[in-house]
Amino acid sequence: MKNILLMFSHDVEDVEAIATRALLIRAGLNVVTATFQKSLQIETAFGIHVNVDFNVEELNLNDFDMLVIPGGKYVQETIDIHDKMQIIAKKFYSEKKPIAAICAGPRFLDRAGILNEVEFTAHPATGLDSKENYRNVKALTSKNVITAKGAGCVYEFVDHIVNFLLGAERAKNLKKSIQLI
C-alpha cells in the first residue's frame, strides 16, 4: 500500500486538506497527516478542529511514497518564516517521489526551485515567482509533480494523484463511487 504524507497546519484550507484526505483513503491509499505546529490539534481556515497524526519531526520521511501539500492562508503566513516545507519538497523531488500541491501550496515548490522544471497550475492570486511554466487548467501532472488551482478543483486534484499512484482504472472506480461519473 502506498503511504501518503499529507501536511496540515493552522489555517489550512478545509476542503483542500480534509476532502483530499478522505478521497485518497477512499481510493485505498494510506494517508498520514503531519504538522509543524507544536500541537497535534490544528484549526483549519474555517474553524474546524482536526487531530493530526504526527509532528513531522517524529517521522521518517523515507517511509512515504508521496507528499501532498494543501493550500490556505498558512502558506502566506509561514513561507517567509521558515523553509521546512521547501526542504521536505526538495527531498521528495530529488528522490523522484511524487509531490502534489494545490492552491497556494505550489508556492512552497516555487521557493524550492521545483516549478522551474515542470508545468504547473496554482491559484492565480498565489504570487508565484515562477510563471513561465504556469498553465491555466484545473489540475495537471508534469513529471512527478501534480498541481491544482484551488478548493473547487479537489476532485480533479485527487483524480490526478490516484491516476499517478494507482492507475486509471482505480481513478475511474473512485469517481464512480462518489458519483462523479
Secondary structure, DSSP 8 states (H G I E B T S, - for coil): --EEEEEE-TTB-HIIIIIHHHHHHHTT-EEEEEESSSSSEEE-TTS-EEE-SEEGGGS-GGG-SEEEE--BHHHHHHTTT--HHHHHHHHHHHTT--EEEETTTHHHHHHTTGGGSS-B---TTS--S--TTB--SSEEEETTEEEE-SGGGHHHHHHHHHHHHH-HHHHHHHHHHTT--
